[in-house]
């Protein structure tokens, strides 16, 4: 079974993702955390096939977190979600991530991206 880690400081969004992705529970093992520090703690103890991260978070932002992911789990696929359409962020994200999705994105768009990356 493929494993996915979702990281977003918006608790409501995480809860929404959990409800929406509940149907994928038999396909993917999923963890949902609300901070980069929680994510780093999990990344040191668990292997993930994909990490989905929000860009704008307190402390370590999404791009910085994905750099750690690349070091700890180089084979893991990486998705960055961002509500900011900043060309500099997008340019840097392209070199680090496998997929960059605008936030908010439609749930089916996120599921499709995960399915493609986890094949």
Buried (B, 14 or more C-beta within 10 A) or exposed (E): EBBBBBBBBBEEBBEBBEEBBEEBEEBBBBBBBBBBBBBBEBBEEEEBBBBBBBBBBEEBBBBBBBBBBBEBBEEBBBBBBBEEEEEEBBEBBEEBBBBBBEBEBEEEEBBEBBEEBBE
